[in-house]
Every structure is written in structure tokens, then in C-alpha cells.
Amino acid sequence: HGGLKFLDERILENPAVAVGQAVKETVRMGHFALENMNNAMKAFFNKDEKLIEEVLKKEKVINQLEREITQYLVALSNSTLSDMDYLRVTNLFHTINDIERIGDHEENLVELAQYRIEHKLSFSDVAIGELSKMIEKVHNVVSDSITALEHDDIQLAKSIDEREEEIDIMEQELRAGHIQRL
């Protein structure tokens, strides 16, 4: 699974093509993170130790991709780029960093899953339902973010901000209410 699939040094000679390939590689990394997020959630809800190990392995792959794509983008940013391509490369740096942070959160979630297993913690049906709703919204936002990047869909990207605010509000409500009663 690991390693670059769409990037190699030779296409740096054609910066416009290289930018398109960097987008593809970033989208691929995003799909890894999305799949891993789903597995982290399943591991948490189902107390699945085998899935915890898979998530931790894939997190290493995501970190490796982040390093390799970043190195490639640094080389690309030293090429002669159009203003539009330069902006795309700058945005890709931020996107890759965001995807890597998603991976860090997945790692935190499986650590919570391990803690939950070791300490035999259970959650109320209400809490599980609320967490499930929030996770579904997060999944949809991440999935749509990847799609927006892949298809350069500005409208879809704009719609994500509003939904992100909804998730922030849900998180505040969960922290304020349910978590104290779990």
C-alpha cells in the first residue's frame, strides 16, 4: 500500500503535469486516511483489537506518504510554476498536513479503544447514538473534501465549512452534556 504511486522525479520537468499528479497522490493519501478513520471507529465501537493494529500500521503508511509527498512538493515549488499551479501546490501542502492530522486523530481514537478494552468501559445507547451521528458527519465531510480536491469542485468545498461548524457544535454539546453522564 505504501510508497508513491503517481509521483516520480522525471515528471518534475513538466511542472503542470507534476501538479496534477501531486493532486492524485494527495487524493490517494486522503482515501487511506478515510478508510483508516472508518476502521478506527469500528475498532472503538466493537472493541476490536485486531483492527486497532491495522489502524496503527496504516497510520505509519499515511505518515510515510506525508513525508514523501511533502518532499516532492518542495521540489515542485522550486520549479517554474504558473500562478495557479503555485497556488495549488501551496494548498496541497496544507491539505497533506490536514490529512496527516486526521491520521493522528485516528491513532488517538484507537488508543481510546485500547483504554476502553483494558478498563472494560461501556457507554449508554444514547451516547453511542450521538457519537455515531457525529462520526457519520465527520466521515461525510472528509469524503467530500477528498472529492472536492479530486474534481476541483469549489462549490462542494464551500459547503464543507458550514458542515464543519455543525460538527464543532455537536462536539461542544457532547462534551458539555453526555460525557459527564457516561
NUZATOR-737969 format. One record per atom (N, C-alpha, C): residue in one letter; x, y, z. Coordinates in steps of 0.05 Angstrom, whole numbers, plus 5000, padded with zeros to 4 digits. Example, Ala and Ser with C-alpha at 12.3 -4.5 7.8 and 13.67 -1.06 7.14 Angstrom:
2
+----+------+------+------+
! aa !    u !    v !    w !
+----+------+------+------+
!  A ! 5264 ! 4886 ! 5156 !
!  A ! 5246 ! 4910 ! 5156 !
!  A ! 5264 ! 4934 ! 5156 !
!  S ! 5257 ! 4955 ! 5142 !
!  S ! 5273 ! 4979 ! 5143 !
!  S ! 5258 ! 5001 ! 5157 !
+----+------+------+------+
//
This chain:
182
+----+------+------+------+
! aa !    u !    v !    w !
+----+------+------+------+
!  H ! 5016 ! 4976 ! 5000 !
!  H ! 5000 ! 5000 ! 5000 !
!  H ! 5017 ! 5025 ! 5000 !
!  G ! 5040 ! 5024 ! 5015 !
!  G ! 5055 ! 5048 ! 5019 !
!  G ! 5071 ! 5057 ! 4994 !
!  G ! 5085 ! 5078 ! 4996 !
!  G ! 5101 ! 5088 ! 4974 !
!  G ! 5085 ! 5104 ! 4954 !
!  L ! 5099 ! 5121 ! 4940 !
!  L ! 5086 ! 5138 ! 4920 !
!  L ! 5077 ! 5122 ! 4896 !
!  K ! 5053 ! 5128 ! 4886 !
!  K ! 5043 ! 5114 ! 4862 !
!  K ! 5043 ! 5131 ! 4838 !
!  F ! 5038 ! 5157 ! 4842 !
!  F ! 5034 ! 5175 ! 4819 !
!  F ! 5058 ! 5194 ! 4814 !
!  L ! 5077 ! 5195 ! 4832 !
!  L ! 5098 ! 5215 ! 4831 !
!  L ! 5125 ! 5202 ! 4826 !
!  D ! 5140 ! 5214 ! 4808 !
!  D ! 5169 ! 5208 ! 4806 !
!  D ! 5183 ! 5232 ! 4796 !
!  E ! 5210 ! 5232 ! 4800 !
!  E ! 5226 ! 5256 ! 4795 !
!  E ! 5225 ! 5265 ! 4765 !
!  R ! 5221 ! 5246 ! 4747 !
!  R ! 5222 ! 5253 ! 4718 !
!  R ! 5200 ! 5273 ! 4710 !
!  I ! 5176 ! 5271 ! 4723 !
!  I ! 5155 ! 5289 ! 4714 !
!  I ! 5158 ! 5317 ! 4725 !
!  L ! 5178 ! 5321 ! 4743 !
!  L ! 5183 ! 5348 ! 4753 !
!  L ! 5191 ! 5367 ! 4729 !
!  E ! 5201 ! 5355 ! 4708 !
!  E ! 5209 ! 5370 ! 4684 !
!  E ! 5185 ! 5383 ! 4671 !
!  N ! 5161 ! 5372 ! 4676 !
!  N ! 5136 ! 5384 ! 4665 !
!  N ! 5119 ! 5392 ! 4689 !
!  P ! 5123 ! 5416 ! 4701 !
!  P ! 5110 ! 5423 ! 4726 !
!  P ! 5080 ! 5422 ! 4725 !
!  A ! 5067 ! 5429 ! 4703 !
!  A ! 5038 ! 5428 ! 4702 !
!  A ! 5028 ! 5400 ! 4706 !
!  V ! 5041 ! 5380 ! 4693 !
!  V ! 5033 ! 5352 ! 4696 !
!  V ! 5039 ! 5343 ! 4724 !
!  A ! 5062 ! 5351 ! 4735 !
!  A ! 5071 ! 5344 ! 4762 !
!  A ! 5051 ! 5353 ! 4783 !
!  V ! 5040 ! 5377 ! 4779 !
!  V ! 5020 ! 5387 ! 4799 !
!  V ! 4995 ! 5369 ! 4798 !
!  G ! 4986 ! 5361 ! 4774 !
!  G ! 4963 ! 5343 ! 4772 !
!  G ! 4968 ! 5317 ! 4785 !
!  Q ! 4992 ! 5306 ! 4782 !
!  Q ! 5000 ! 5281 ! 4794 !
!  Q ! 5001 ! 5283 ! 4824 !
!  A ! 5011 ! 5307 ! 4834 !
!  A ! 5012 ! 5311 ! 4863 !
!  A ! 4984 ! 5312 ! 4875 !
!  V ! 4965 ! 5323 ! 4860 !
!  V ! 4937 ! 5322 ! 4869 !
!  V ! 4928 ! 5294 ! 4871 !
!  K ! 4933 ! 5277 ! 4851 !
!  K ! 4925 ! 5249 ! 4851 !
!  K ! 4937 ! 5234 ! 4875 !
!  E ! 4962 ! 5240 ! 4881 !
!  E ! 4975 ! 5226 ! 4903 !
!  E ! 4963 ! 5235 ! 4930 !
!  T ! 4957 ! 5261 ! 4932 !
!  T ! 4944 ! 5271 ! 4956 !
!  T ! 4916 ! 5259 ! 4960 !
!  V ! 4901 ! 5256 ! 4938 !
!  V ! 4875 ! 5244 ! 4940 !
!  V ! 4878 ! 5215 ! 4949 !
!  R ! 4898 ! 5201 ! 4939 !
!  R ! 4903 ! 5173 ! 4947 !
!  R ! 4909 ! 5172 ! 4977 !
!  M ! 4925 ! 5191 ! 4987 !
!  M ! 4931 ! 5192 ! 5015 !
!  M ! 4906 ! 5197 ! 5031 !
!  G ! 4889 ! 5215 ! 5020 !
!  G ! 4863 ! 5221 ! 5033 !
!  G ! 4845 ! 5196 ! 5036 !
!  H ! 4845 ! 5180 ! 5015 !
!  H ! 4829 ! 5155 ! 5015 !
!  H ! 4840 ! 5136 ! 5037 !
!  F ! 4866 ! 5134 ! 5039 !
!  F ! 4878 ! 5117 ! 5060 !
!  F ! 4868 ! 5127 ! 5088 !
!  A ! 4869 ! 5154 ! 5092 !
!  A ! 4861 ! 5165 ! 5117 !
!  A ! 4831 ! 5160 ! 5123 !
!  L ! 4815 ! 5163 ! 5102 !
!  L ! 4786 ! 5158 ! 5105 !
!  L ! 4780 ! 5129 ! 5112 !
!  E ! 4793 ! 5111 ! 5099 !
!  E ! 4790 ! 5082 ! 5105 !
!  E ! 4799 ! 5076 ! 5133 !
!  N ! 4822 ! 5089 ! 5141 !
!  N ! 4832 ! 5084 ! 5168 !
!  N ! 4814 ! 5096 ! 5189 !
!  M ! 4802 ! 5119 ! 5182 !
!  M ! 4783 ! 5131 ! 5201 !
!  M ! 4759 ! 5112 ! 5206 !
!  N ! 4749 ! 5100 ! 5184 !
!  N ! 4727 ! 5081 ! 5187 !
!  N ! 4735 ! 5058 ! 5205 !
!  N ! 4759 ! 5048 ! 5201 !
!  N ! 4769 ! 5025 ! 5217 !
!  N ! 4774 ! 5033 ! 5246 !
!  A ! 4783 ! 5058 ! 5250 !
!  A ! 4787 ! 5067 ! 5278 !
!  A ! 4760 ! 5068 ! 5292 !
!  M ! 4740 ! 5078 ! 5278 !
!  M ! 4713 ! 5079 ! 5290 !
!  M ! 4703 ! 5052 ! 5297 !
!  K ! 4705 ! 5033 ! 5278 !
!  K ! 4696 ! 5006 ! 5283 !
!  K ! 4711 ! 4993 ! 5306 !
!  A ! 4737 ! 4998 ! 5307 !
!  A ! 4754 ! 4987 ! 5329 !
!  A ! 4744 ! 4998 ! 5356 !
!  F ! 4737 ! 5024 ! 5356 !
!  F ! 4727 ! 5036 ! 5381 !
!  F ! 4700 ! 5024 ! 5389 !
!  F ! 4681 ! 5024 ! 5371 !
!  F ! 4654 ! 5015 ! 5377 !
!  F ! 4653 ! 4985 ! 5383 !
!  N ! 4669 ! 4969 ! 5368 !
!  N ! 4667 ! 4940 ! 5370 !
!  N ! 4689 ! 4928 ! 5388 !
!  K ! 4706 ! 4946 ! 5400 !
!  K ! 4728 ! 4937 ! 5417 !
!  K ! 4744 ! 4915 ! 5403 !
!  D ! 4753 ! 4922 ! 5378 !
!  D ! 4766 ! 4902 ! 5361 !
!  D ! 4797 ! 4907 ! 5361 !
!  E ! 4811 ! 4890 ! 5376 !
!  E ! 4840 ! 4893 ! 5379 !
!  E ! 4855 ! 4889 ! 5353 !
!  K ! 4846 ! 4871 ! 5336 !
!  K ! 4859 ! 4865 ! 5311 !
!  K ! 4857 ! 4890 ! 5293 !
!  L ! 4834 ! 4903 ! 5293 !
!  L ! 4830 ! 4927 ! 5277 !
!  L ! 4847 ! 4950 ! 5287 !
!  I ! 4851 ! 4951 ! 5313 !
!  I ! 4868 ! 4971 ! 5325 !
!  I ! 4896 ! 4969 ! 5313 !
!  E ! 4907 ! 4945 ! 5311 !
!  E ! 4933 ! 4940 ! 5300 !
!  E ! 4934 ! 4949 ! 5271 !
!  E ! 4913 ! 4943 ! 5255 !
!  E ! 4912 ! 4951 ! 5227 !
!  E ! 4913 ! 4982 ! 5224 !
!  V ! 4898 ! 4995 ! 5241 !
!  V ! 4897 ! 5024 ! 5241 !
!  V ! 4925 ! 5036 ! 5246 !
!  L ! 4938 ! 5025 ! 5266 !
!  L ! 4965 ! 5035 ! 5273 !
!  L ! 4985 ! 5030 ! 5251 !
!  K ! 4983 ! 5007 ! 5237 !
!  K ! 5000 ! 5002 ! 5214 !
!  K ! 4995 ! 5022 ! 5191 !
!  K ! 4970 ! 5026 ! 5185 !
!  K ! 4963 ! 5044 ! 5163 !
!  K ! 4970 ! 5073 ! 5170 !
!  E ! 4969 ! 5080 ! 5195 !
!  E ! 4978 ! 5107 ! 5204 !
!  E ! 5007 ! 5111 ! 5197 !
!  K ! 5024 ! 5091 ! 5199 !
!  K ! 5052 ! 5093 ! 5191 !
!  K ! 5054 ! 5098 ! 5161 !
!  V ! 5037 ! 5085 ! 5145 !
!  V ! 5037 ! 5089 ! 5116 !
!  V ! 5029 ! 5118 ! 5110 !
!  I ! 5009 ! 5128 ! 5124 !
!  I ! 5000 ! 5156 ! 5119 !
!  I ! 5022 ! 5175 ! 5126 !
!  N ! 5036 ! 5170 ! 5148 !
!  N ! 5059 ! 5188 ! 5155 !
!  N ! 5081 ! 5187 ! 5134 !
!  Q ! 5086 ! 5163 ! 5124 !
!  Q ! 5107 ! 5160 ! 5103 !
!  Q ! 5099 ! 5176 ! 5078 !
!  L ! 5073 ! 5173 ! 5070 !
!  L ! 5064 ! 5188 ! 5046 !
!  L ! 5066 ! 5218 ! 5051 !
!  E ! 5059 ! 5226 ! 5075 !
!  E ! 5061 ! 5255 ! 5081 !
!  E ! 5089 ! 5265 ! 5077 !
!  R ! 5109 ! 5250 ! 5086 !
!  R ! 5137 ! 5259 ! 5083 !
!  R ! 5145 ! 5259 ! 5053 !
!  E ! 5138 ! 5237 ! 5039 !
!  E ! 5146 ! 5235 ! 5011 !
!  E ! 5133 ! 5256 ! 4993 !
!  I ! 5107 ! 5260 ! 4997 !
!  I ! 5093 ! 5280 ! 4981 !
!  I ! 5103 ! 5308 ! 4987 !
!  T ! 5108 ! 5313 ! 5013 !
!  T ! 5119 ! 5339 ! 5020 !
!  T ! 5146 ! 5344 ! 5007 !
!  Q ! 5164 ! 5324 ! 5007 !
!  Q ! 5190 ! 5327 ! 4993 !
!  Q ! 5186 ! 5333 ! 4963 !
!  Y ! 5166 ! 5320 ! 4951 !
!  Y ! 5161 ! 5324 ! 4923 !
!  Y ! 5150 ! 5352 ! 4918 !
!  L ! 5132 ! 5361 ! 4936 !
!  L ! 5121 ! 5388 ! 4933 !
!  L ! 5143 ! 5410 ! 4936 !
!  V ! 5162 ! 5405 ! 4954 !
!  V ! 5184 ! 5424 ! 4958 !
!  V ! 5199 ! 5426 ! 4931 !
!  A ! 5206 ! 5403 ! 4919 !
!  A ! 5220 ! 5403 ! 4894 !
!  A ! 5203 ! 5417 ! 4872 !
!  L ! 5178 ! 5412 ! 4873 !
!  L ! 5159 ! 5423 ! 4853 !
!  L ! 5157 ! 5454 ! 4856 !
!  S ! 5157 ! 5462 ! 4881 !
!  S ! 5154 ! 5491 ! 4886 !
!  S ! 5179 ! 5507 ! 4877 !
!  N ! 5201 ! 5492 ! 4873 !
!  N ! 5225 ! 5505 ! 4863 !
!  N ! 5226 ! 5506 ! 4832 !
!  S ! 5205 ! 5494 ! 4820 !
!  S ! 5203 ! 5495 ! 4791 !
!  S ! 5190 ! 5521 ! 4782 !
!  T ! 5190 ! 5526 ! 4756 !
!  T ! 5176 ! 5549 ! 4746 !
!  T ! 5147 ! 5542 ! 4743 !
!  L ! 5130 ! 5554 ! 4760 !
!  L ! 5102 ! 5547 ! 4760 !
!  L ! 5085 ! 5572 ! 4753 !
!  S ! 5062 ! 5567 ! 4740 !
!  S ! 5043 ! 5588 ! 4736 !
!  S ! 5033 ! 5597 ! 4763 !
!  D ! 5021 ! 5620 ! 4764 !
!  D ! 5009 ! 5630 ! 4790 !
!  D ! 4989 ! 5610 ! 4800 !
!  M ! 4972 ! 5599 ! 4782 !
!  M ! 4951 ! 5580 ! 4790 !
!  M ! 4964 ! 5554 ! 4801 !
!  D ! 4984 ! 5544 ! 4788 !
!  D ! 4997 ! 5519 ! 4797 !
!  D ! 5012 ! 5524 ! 4824 !
!  Y ! 5024 ! 5548 ! 4827 !
!  Y ! 5037 ! 5554 ! 4852 !
!  Y ! 5017 ! 5554 ! 4875 !
!  L ! 4993 ! 5566 ! 4870 !
!  L ! 4972 ! 5566 ! 4890 !
!  L ! 4963 ! 5537 ! 4896 !
!  R ! 4960 ! 5521 ! 4876 !
!  R ! 4952 ! 5493 ! 4880 !
!  R ! 4973 ! 5478 ! 4897 !
!  V ! 4999 ! 5482 ! 4892 !
!  V ! 5020 ! 5469 ! 4907 !
!  V ! 5019 ! 5479 ! 4936 !
!  T ! 5015 ! 5505 ! 4940 !
!  T ! 5013 ! 5516 ! 4968 !
!  T ! 4989 ! 5503 ! 4982 !
!  N ! 4967 ! 5501 ! 4969 !
!  N ! 4943 ! 5488 ! 4981 !
!  N ! 4948 ! 5458 ! 4987 !
!  L ! 4963 ! 5445 ! 4970 !
!  L ! 4969 ! 5417 ! 4974 !
!  L ! 4986 ! 5413 ! 4999 !
!  F ! 5004 ! 5431 ! 5005 !
!  F ! 5020 ! 5430 ! 5030 !
!  F ! 5001 ! 5429 ! 5054 !
!  H ! 4981 ! 5447 ! 5053 !
!  H ! 4962 ! 5449 ! 5075 !
!  H ! 4944 ! 5424 ! 5077 !
!  T ! 4936 ! 5415 ! 5053 !
!  T ! 4918 ! 5391 ! 5052 !
!  T ! 4932 ! 5366 ! 5063 !
!  I ! 4957 ! 5363 ! 5055 !
!  I ! 4972 ! 5339 ! 5065 !
!  I ! 4976 ! 5341 ! 5095 !
!  N ! 4981 ! 5364 ! 5105 !
!  N ! 4984 ! 5368 ! 5134 !
!  N ! 4957 ! 5361 ! 5148 !
!  D ! 4935 ! 5370 ! 5136 !
!  D ! 4909 ! 5364 ! 5148 !
!  D ! 4903 ! 5334 ! 5148 !
!  I ! 4910 ! 5321 ! 5126 !
!  I ! 4905 ! 5292 ! 5124 !
!  I ! 4922 ! 5277 ! 5145 !
!  E ! 4947 ! 5286 ! 5148 !
!  E ! 4965 ! 5274 ! 5168 !
!  E ! 4953 ! 5278 ! 5196 !
!  R ! 4941 ! 5301 ! 5201 !
!  R ! 4929 ! 5306 ! 5227 !
!  R ! 4905 ! 5288 ! 5232 !
!  I ! 4890 ! 5282 ! 5210 !
!  I ! 4868 ! 5263 ! 5213 !
!  I ! 4879 ! 5236 ! 5222 !
!  G ! 4902 ! 5228 ! 5210 !
!  G ! 4915 ! 5203 ! 5218 !
!  G ! 4923 ! 5204 ! 5248 !
!  D ! 4932 ! 5227 ! 5258 !
!  D ! 4939 ! 5229 ! 5286 !
!  D ! 4914 ! 5225 ! 5304 !
!  H ! 4891 ! 5236 ! 5295 !
!  H ! 4866 ! 5233 ! 5310 !
!  H ! 4857 ! 5203 ! 5310 !
!  E ! 4862 ! 5190 ! 5287 !
!  E ! 4855 ! 5161 ! 5286 !
!  E ! 4871 ! 5146 ! 5306 !
!  E ! 4897 ! 5153 ! 5308 !
!  E ! 4914 ! 5140 ! 5327 !
!  E ! 4904 ! 5145 ! 5356 !
!  N ! 4896 ! 5169 ! 5362 !
!  N ! 4885 ! 5176 ! 5388 !
!  N ! 4860 ! 5159 ! 5393 !
!  L ! 4843 ! 5156 ! 5373 !
!  L ! 4818 ! 5141 ! 5376 !
!  L ! 4823 ! 5112 ! 5383 !
!  V ! 4843 ! 5100 ! 5369 !
!  V ! 4848 ! 5072 ! 5375 !
!  V ! 4862 ! 5069 ! 5402 !
!  E ! 4876 ! 5089 ! 5411 !
!  E ! 4887 ! 5088 ! 5438 !
!  E ! 4864 ! 5089 ! 5458 !
!  L ! 4843 ! 5105 ! 5452 !
!  L ! 4819 ! 5105 ! 5469 !
!  L ! 4805 ! 5078 ! 5468 !
!  A ! 4805 ! 5066 ! 5445 !
!  A ! 4793 ! 5039 ! 5442 !
!  A ! 4808 ! 5019 ! 5460 !
!  Q ! 4835 ! 5021 ! 5459 !
!  Q ! 4851 ! 5003 ! 5476 !
!  Q ! 4845 ! 5008 ! 5506 !
!  Y ! 4843 ! 5033 ! 5513 !
!  Y ! 4837 ! 5041 ! 5541 !
!  Y ! 4809 ! 5030 ! 5548 !
!  R ! 4791 ! 5032 ! 5530 !
!  R ! 4763 ! 5023 ! 5535 !
!  R ! 4763 ! 4993 ! 5539 !
!  I ! 4779 ! 4978 ! 5523 !
!  I ! 4780 ! 4949 ! 5526 !
!  I ! 4793 ! 4941 ! 5553 !
!  E ! 4816 ! 4954 ! 5558 !
!  E ! 4831 ! 4947 ! 5583 !
!  E ! 4816 ! 4953 ! 5608 !
!  H ! 4800 ! 4975 ! 5608 !
!  H ! 4785 ! 4983 ! 5632 !
!  H ! 4756 ! 4976 ! 5631 !
!  K ! 4748 ! 4959 ! 5611 !
!  K ! 4721 ! 4949 ! 5608 !
!  K ! 4700 ! 4971 ! 5611 !
!  L ! 4705 ! 4993 ! 5596 !
!  L ! 4686 ! 5016 ! 5596 !
!  L ! 4663 ! 5011 ! 5577 !
!  S ! 4639 ! 5019 ! 5586 !
!  S ! 4616 ! 5017 ! 5568 !
!  S ! 4603 ! 5045 ! 5566 !
!  F ! 4588 ! 5049 ! 5545 !
!  F ! 4575 ! 5074 ! 5540 !
!  F ! 4545 ! 5069 ! 5538 !
!  S ! 4529 ! 5089 ! 5545 !
!  S ! 4500 ! 5087 ! 5543 !
!  S ! 4493 ! 5086 ! 5513 !
!  D ! 4469 ! 5075 ! 5507 !
!  D ! 4459 ! 5075 ! 5480 !
!  D ! 4457 ! 5103 ! 5469 !
!  V ! 4448 ! 5121 ! 5486 !
!  V ! 4445 ! 5149 ! 5477 !
!  V ! 4473 ! 5161 ! 5469 !
!  A ! 4493 ! 5156 ! 5485 !
!  A ! 4520 ! 5166 ! 5479 !
!  A ! 4531 ! 5153 ! 5453 !
!  I ! 4527 ! 5127 ! 5450 !
!  I ! 4536 ! 5114 ! 5426 !
!  I ! 4521 ! 5125 ! 5401 !
!  G ! 4495 ! 5130 ! 5404 !
!  G ! 4479 ! 5142 ! 5382 !
!  G ! 4490 ! 5169 ! 5374 !
!  E ! 4495 ! 5186 ! 5394 !
!  E ! 4505 ! 5213 ! 5389 !
!  E ! 4533 ! 5212 ! 5376 !
!  L ! 4550 ! 5195 ! 5387 !
!  L ! 4577 ! 5192 ! 5375 !
!  L ! 4575 ! 5182 ! 5346 !
!  S ! 4557 ! 5163 ! 5341 !
!  S ! 4554 ! 5152 ! 5314 !
!  S ! 4545 ! 5174 ! 5295 !
!  K ! 4526 ! 5191 ! 5303 !
!  K ! 4517 ! 5213 ! 5286 !
!  K ! 4539 ! 5232 ! 5279 !
!  M ! 4555 ! 5239 ! 5300 !
!  M ! 4577 ! 5257 ! 5295 !
!  M ! 4598 ! 5245 ! 5277 !
!  I ! 4604 ! 5220 ! 5281 !
!  I ! 4624 ! 5206 ! 5265 !
!  I ! 4615 ! 5205 ! 5236 !
!  E ! 4589 ! 5200 ! 5231 !
!  E ! 4579 ! 5199 ! 5204 !
!  E ! 4582 ! 5226 ! 5190 !
!  K ! 4577 ! 5248 ! 5205 !
!  K ! 4581 ! 5275 ! 5194 !
!  K ! 4610 ! 5280 ! 5188 !
!  V ! 4628 ! 5272 ! 5206 !
!  V ! 4657 ! 5275 ! 5201 !
!  V ! 4665 ! 5260 ! 5176 !
!  H ! 4656 ! 5235 ! 5174 !
!  H ! 4663 ! 5218 ! 5151 !
!  H ! 4654 ! 5232 ! 5125 !
!  N ! 4629 ! 5242 ! 5125 !
!  N ! 4619 ! 5255 ! 5101 !
!  N ! 4635 ! 5280 ! 5093 !
!  V ! 4643 ! 5296 ! 5113 !
!  V ! 4659 ! 5320 ! 5108 !
!  V ! 4687 ! 5312 ! 5097 !
!  V ! 4699 ! 5292 ! 5109 !
!  V ! 4726 ! 5283 ! 5099 !
!  V ! 4723 ! 5272 ! 5070 !
!  S ! 4703 ! 5256 ! 5066 !
!  S ! 4699 ! 5244 ! 5040 !
!  S ! 4694 ! 5266 ! 5019 !
!  D ! 4676 ! 5285 ! 5025 !
!  D ! 4671 ! 5307 ! 5006 !
!  D ! 4695 ! 5325 ! 5002 !
!  S ! 4712 ! 5328 ! 5022 !
!  S ! 4736 ! 5344 ! 5019 !
!  S ! 4755 ! 5330 ! 4999 !
!  I ! 4757 ! 5304 ! 5000 !
!  I ! 4774 ! 5290 ! 4981 !
!  I ! 4762 ! 5292 ! 4953 !
!  T ! 4736 ! 5289 ! 4951 !
!  T ! 4722 ! 5291 ! 4925 !
!  T ! 4726 ! 5319 ! 4913 !
!  A ! 4723 ! 5340 ! 4930 !
!  A ! 4727 ! 5368 ! 4921 !
!  A ! 4755 ! 5372 ! 4910 !
!  L ! 4775 ! 5361 ! 4924 !
!  L ! 4802 ! 5363 ! 4915 !
!  L ! 4806 ! 5349 ! 4889 !
!  E ! 4796 ! 5324 ! 4888 !
!  E ! 4800 ! 5307 ! 4864 !
!  E ! 4787 ! 5320 ! 4839 !
!  H ! 4764 ! 5333 ! 4842 !
!  H ! 4749 ! 5343 ! 4819 !
!  H ! 4750 ! 5374 ! 4817 !
!  D ! 4767 ! 5386 ! 4835 !
!  D ! 4769 ! 5415 ! 4835 !
!  D ! 4742 ! 5428 ! 4837 !
!  D ! 4725 ! 5418 ! 4856 !
!  D ! 4697 ! 5426 ! 4859 !
!  D ! 4695 ! 5448 ! 4881 !
!  I ! 4695 ! 5473 ! 4872 !
!  I ! 4695 ! 5495 ! 4890 !
!  I ! 4669 ! 5496 ! 4907 !
!  Q ! 4646 ! 5491 ! 4894 !
!  Q ! 4620 ! 5492 ! 4908 !
!  Q ! 4619 ! 5471 ! 4931 !
!  L ! 4629 ! 5447 ! 4925 !
!  L ! 4629 ! 5427 ! 4945 !
!  L ! 4648 ! 5435 ! 4968 !
!  A ! 4670 ! 5446 ! 4961 !
!  A ! 4689 ! 5455 ! 4982 !
!  A ! 4676 ! 5476 ! 5000 !
!  K ! 4662 ! 5495 ! 4988 !
!  K ! 4649 ! 5516 ! 5004 !
!  K ! 4628 ! 5505 ! 5023 !
!  S ! 4614 ! 5484 ! 5014 !
!  S ! 4593 ! 5472 ! 5031 !
!  S ! 4604 ! 5458 ! 5056 !
!  I ! 4629 ! 5452 ! 5055 !
!  I ! 4642 ! 5437 ! 5077 !
!  I ! 4645 ! 5454 ! 5101 !
!  D ! 4651 ! 5480 ! 5098 !
!  D ! 4655 ! 5498 ! 5121 !
!  D ! 4631 ! 5498 ! 5139 !
!  E ! 4606 ! 5500 ! 5128 !
!  E ! 4582 ! 5501 ! 5144 !
!  E ! 4579 ! 5475 ! 5160 !
!  R ! 4584 ! 5453 ! 5146 !
!  R ! 4580 ! 5427 ! 5160 !
!  R ! 4601 ! 5423 ! 5181 !
!  E ! 4625 ! 5434 ! 5177 !
!  E ! 4646 ! 5433 ! 5197 !
!  E ! 4637 ! 5447 ! 5223 !
!  E ! 4624 ! 5470 ! 5219 !
!  E ! 4614 ! 5485 ! 5242 !
!  E ! 4593 ! 5468 ! 5257 !
!  E ! 4576 ! 5454 ! 5243 !
!  E ! 4556 ! 5437 ! 5255 !
!  E ! 4570 ! 5416 ! 5273 !
!  I ! 4591 ! 5404 ! 5263 !
!  I ! 4606 ! 5384 ! 5277 !
!  I ! 4618 ! 5396 ! 5303 !
!  D ! 4630 ! 5420 ! 5300 !
!  D ! 4641 ! 5434 ! 5324 !
!  D ! 4620 ! 5438 ! 5345 !
!  I ! 4596 ! 5446 ! 5337 !
!  I ! 4574 ! 5450 ! 5356 !
!  I ! 4566 ! 5423 ! 5369 !
!  M ! 4564 ! 5402 ! 5353 !
!  M ! 4558 ! 5375 ! 5364 !
!  M ! 4579 ! 5367 ! 5385 !
!  E ! 4604 ! 5372 ! 5378 !
!  E ! 4626 ! 5365 ! 5397 !
!  E ! 4623 ! 5379 ! 5423 !
!  Q ! 4617 ! 5405 ! 5422 !
!  Q ! 4614 ! 5421 ! 5446 !
!  Q ! 4590 ! 5411 ! 5463 !
!  E ! 4568 ! 5404 ! 5449 !
!  E ! 4545 ! 5393 ! 5463 !
!  E ! 4551 ! 5367 ! 5476 !
!  L ! 4565 ! 5349 ! 5462 !
!  L ! 4572 ! 5323 ! 5473 !
!  L ! 4590 ! 5326 ! 5497 !
!  R ! 4610 ! 5344 ! 5495 !
!  R ! 4628 ! 5348 ! 5517 !
!  R ! 4613 ! 5359 ! 5541 !
!  A ! 4596 ! 5378 ! 5536 !
!  A ! 4581 ! 5392 ! 5558 !
!  A ! 4561 ! 5373 ! 5571 !
!  G ! 4548 ! 5357 ! 5555 !
!  G ! 4525 ! 5341 ! 5566 !
!  G ! 4532 ! 5313 ! 5572 !
!  H ! 4534 ! 5297 ! 5551 !
!  H ! 4535 ! 5268 ! 5554 !
!  H ! 4561 ! 5258 ! 5568 !
!  I ! 4583 ! 5270 ! 5562 !
!  I ! 4608 ! 5259 ! 5572 !
!  I ! 4609 ! 5258 ! 5602 !
!  Q ! 4597 ! 5278 ! 5615 !
!  Q ! 4596 ! 5278 ! 5644 !
!  Q ! 4578 ! 5256 ! 5655 !
!  R ! 4559 ! 5247 ! 5639 !
!  R ! 4540 ! 5227 ! 5648 !
!  R ! 4547 ! 5198 ! 5640 !
!  L ! 4568 ! 5195 ! 5624 !
!  L ! 4574 ! 5168 ! 5613 !
!  L ! 4579 ! 5150 ! 5636 !
+----+------+------+------+
//
